[in-house]
Amino acid sequence: MIGSITAKNDEEIEESENQLIQRYRAKLQHEEMGKLKSIIEHPNDYQKEYVLAVQKVIKDKKDSYNKR
């Protein structure tokens, strides 16, 4: 009986840990997307060339995909 209670508690703990990990990952992804959006919208001099290069690659990929 005690073994089954412990196993159930272990499963609940593992499930709650996984939920916390997922929530933390989602928060980090949200923060990173915010940073990227900020850089794209307001790049400093150093970032401008990279932003333009990425935008060109994206545009080329879209154009290539649309030609199919």
Z-matrix of the N, CA and C atoms (Angstrom, degrees):
N
C 1 1.462
C 2 1.529 1 109.96
N 3 1.319 2 117.28 1 -47.91
C 4 1.457 3 120.52 2 -178.52
C 5 1.525 4 110.19 3 -64.23
N 6 1.335 5 117.51 4 -36.79
C 7 1.462 6 121.11 5 178.40
C 8 1.515 7 112.33 6 -61.81
N 9 1.337 8 116.64 7 -39.21
C 10 1.464 9 118.97 8 -179.25
C 11 1.523 10 111.02 9 -71.94
N 12 1.329 11 117.20 10 -33.58
C 13 1.475 12 120.63 11 176.87
C 14 1.523 13 109.73 12 -66.44
N 15 1.325 14 116.31 13 -43.09
C 16 1.458 15 120.89 14 179.53
C 17 1.524 16 110.29 15 -63.39
N 18 1.318 17 117.13 16 -42.63
C 19 1.465 18 120.85 17 179.53
C 20 1.523 19 110.25 18 -62.28
N 21 1.324 20 116.39 19 -41.47
C 22 1.465 21 119.88 20 179.72
C 23 1.528 22 109.88 21 -64.78
N 24 1.327 23 116.86 22 -43.78
C 25 1.455 24 120.52 23 178.99
C 26 1.525 25 111.13 24 -63.44
N 27 1.327 26 117.20 25 -40.06
C 28 1.461 27 121.02 26 177.69
C 29 1.525 28 110.63 27 -61.45
N 30 1.335 29 116.35 28 -41.82
C 31 1.466 30 120.15 29 178.41
C 32 1.522 31 110.88 30 -63.63
N 33 1.331 32 117.01 31 -42.12
C 34 1.460 33 120.95 32 179.19
C 35 1.522 34 111.03 33 -64.47
N 36 1.332 35 116.01 34 -40.93
C 37 1.466 36 120.12 35 178.80
C 38 1.529 37 109.84 36 -64.23
N 39 1.332 38 116.17 37 -45.53
C 40 1.460 39 119.84 38 -179.69
C 41 1.532 40 110.54 39 -63.28
N 42 1.332 41 116.59 40 -40.32
C 43 1.459 42 120.68 41 178.53
C 44 1.523 43 110.90 42 -63.43
N 45 1.331 44 117.45 43 -43.52
C 46 1.462 45 119.75 44 -179.87
C 47 1.530 46 110.90 45 -68.44
N 48 1.340 47 117.48 46 -34.93
C 49 1.464 48 120.26 47 175.86
C 50 1.525 49 110.29 48 -63.09
N 51 1.333 50 116.44 49 -43.01
C 52 1.466 51 120.35 50 179.05
C 53 1.520 52 110.85 51 -63.36
N 54 1.319 53 117.48 52 -38.57
C 55 1.461 54 120.98 53 177.86
C 56 1.526 55 110.94 54 -64.14
N 57 1.330 56 116.19 55 -42.35
C 58 1.464 57 120.12 56 178.05
C 59 1.527 58 110.99 57 -63.40
N 60 1.324 59 116.37 58 -41.83
C 61 1.466 60 120.57 59 179.02
C 62 1.521 61 109.93 60 -62.55
N 63 1.334 62 117.53 61 -44.80
C 64 1.463 63 120.94 62 179.51
C 65 1.526 64 110.87 63 -62.77
N 66 1.325 65 116.83 64 -42.63
C 67 1.466 66 120.63 65 179.73
C 68 1.532 67 110.53 66 -63.20
N 69 1.339 68 116.27 67 -41.73
C 70 1.465 69 121.20 68 -179.91
C 71 1.528 70 110.29 69 -65.43
N 72 1.333 71 116.99 70 -42.87
C 73 1.467 72 120.55 71 178.26
C 74 1.524 73 110.89 72 -61.78
N 75 1.318 74 116.49 73 -43.30
C 76 1.464 75 120.55 74 179.47
C 77 1.527 76 110.33 75 -62.19
N 78 1.321 77 116.19 76 -40.39
C 79 1.471 78 120.16 77 179.16
C 80 1.525 79 110.44 78 -64.20
N 81 1.328 80 116.86 79 -44.49
C 82 1.464 81 120.44 80 178.97
C 83 1.522 82 111.39 81 -63.03
N 84 1.333 83 116.78 82 -42.84
C 85 1.455 84 120.10 83 178.89
C 86 1.523 85 110.41 84 -62.05
N 87 1.322 86 116.59 85 -41.34
C 88 1.461 87 120.79 86 179.28
C 89 1.533 88 110.45 87 -62.45
N 90 1.337 89 116.18 88 -44.21
C 91 1.468 90 120.42 89 179.39
C 92 1.526 91 110.85 90 -63.93
N 93 1.338 92 117.10 91 -42.55
C 94 1.461 93 120.72 92 -179.82
C 95 1.530 94 110.77 93 -64.60
N 96 1.320 95 117.00 94 -39.97
C 97 1.458 96 120.04 95 178.47
C 98 1.530 97 110.13 96 -64.37
N 99 1.320 98 116.79 97 -37.77
C 100 1.458 99 120.73 98 176.76
C 101 1.514 100 111.73 99 -63.15
N 102 1.336 101 115.85 100 -41.47
C 103 1.464 102 120.08 101 178.28
C 104 1.526 103 110.58 102 -64.60
N 105 1.338 104 116.00 103 -44.46
C 106 1.462 105 119.43 104 179.83
C 107 1.523 106 111.39 105 -63.11
N 108 1.319 107 116.16 106 -41.90
C 109 1.462 108 120.35 107 179.18
C 110 1.531 109 109.82 108 -61.68
N 111 1.321 110 116.12 109 -42.40
C 112 1.456 111 121.25 110 179.11
C 113 1.532 112 111.07 111 -62.12
N 114 1.328 113 116.31 112 -43.15
C 115 1.468 114 120.31 113 179.75
C 116 1.518 115 110.30 114 -65.05
N 117 1.338 116 116.73 115 -42.08
C 118 1.460 117 120.20 116 -178.63
C 119 1.524 118 110.89 117 -66.10
N 120 1.321 119 116.22 118 -41.22
C 121 1.466 120 119.91 119 -177.80
C 122 1.527 121 112.73 120 -76.16
N 123 1.336 122 116.89 121 -33.49
C 124 1.468 123 120.60 122 -176.09
C 125 1.530 124 110.28 123 -138.28
N 126 1.343 125 117.39 124 66.80
C 127 1.469 126 118.27 125 -179.13
C 128 1.526 127 111.61 126 -73.21
N 129 1.322 128 115.57 127 145.77
C 130 1.464 129 118.13 128 172.74
C 131 1.529 130 107.72 129 -81.31
N 132 1.303 131 117.53 130 177.82
C 133 1.468 132 120.99 131 -175.46
C 134 1.531 133 111.65 132 -57.66
N 135 1.304 134 116.73 133 -39.56
C 136 1.462 135 121.38 134 -178.47
C 137 1.532 136 111.18 135 -66.91
N 138 1.327 137 117.29 136 -36.29
C 139 1.463 138 121.47 137 -175.22
C 140 1.522 139 113.32 138 -84.54
N 141 1.315 140 118.02 139 -19.06
C 142 1.469 141 121.22 140 -173.99
C 143 1.520 142 113.02 141 -55.76
N 144 1.337 143 116.92 142 -47.26
C 145 1.460 144 119.14 143 -177.23
C 146 1.527 145 111.33 144 -64.02
N 147 1.325 146 117.07 145 -35.46
C 148 1.460 147 120.23 146 178.75
C 149 1.529 148 111.48 147 -70.80
N 150 1.312 149 116.31 148 -41.11
C 151 1.461 150 120.94 149 178.20
C 152 1.528 151 109.59 150 -61.65
N 153 1.314 152 116.69 151 -45.84
C 154 1.467 153 120.42 152 179.04
C 155 1.530 154 111.21 153 -62.81
N 156 1.320 155 117.10 154 -40.31
C 157 1.465 156 120.43 155 179.54
C 158 1.530 157 110.96 156 -64.82
N 159 1.316 158 117.25 157 -43.27
C 160 1.468 159 121.05 158 178.98
C 161 1.528 160 110.07 159 -65.30
N 162 1.320 161 117.01 160 -42.57
C 163 1.464 162 120.01 161 179.01
C 164 1.531 163 110.71 162 -62.65
N 165 1.334 164 117.54 163 -37.36
C 166 1.463 165 120.85 164 178.30
C 167 1.527 166 110.60 165 -66.18
N 168 1.324 167 117.28 166 -43.28
C 169 1.467 168 120.96 167 178.78
C 170 1.529 169 110.14 168 -61.69
N 171 1.317 170 116.95 169 -44.01
C 172 1.462 171 121.00 170 179.09
C 173 1.520 172 110.21 171 -61.81
N 174 1.317 173 116.51 172 -44.67
C 175 1.468 174 120.50 173 179.99
C 176 1.523 175 110.36 174 -62.88
N 177 1.331 176 117.37 175 -43.87
C 178 1.462 177 121.02 176 179.16
C 179 1.528 178 111.41 177 -61.96
N 180 1.331 179 116.54 178 -41.29
C 181 1.475 180 120.84 179 178.59
C 182 1.522 181 110.37 180 -63.48
N 183 1.348 182 116.73 181 -43.45
C 184 1.464 183 120.66 182 178.86
C 185 1.515 184 110.53 183 -62.76
N 186 1.338 185 116.64 184 -45.27
C 187 1.461 186 121.13 185 179.59
C 188 1.530 187 110.76 186 -61.38
N 189 1.326 188 116.25 187 -43.47
C 190 1.459 189 121.54 188 179.12
C 191 1.527 190 110.84 189 -62.90
N 192 1.314 191 116.11 190 -41.67
C 193 1.464 192 121.00 191 179.55
C 194 1.525 193 110.83 192 -67.22
N 195 1.329 194 117.24 193 -40.60
C 196 1.460 195 121.18 194 -178.63
C 197 1.530 196 112.73 195 -68.91
N 198 1.325 197 117.81 196 -24.39
C 199 1.470 198 121.32 197 -179.91
C 200 1.531 199 111.70 198 -74.50
N 201 1.321 200 117.30 199 -18.77
C 202 1.471 201 120.79 200 -178.09
C 203 1.483 202 111.69 201 -69.63
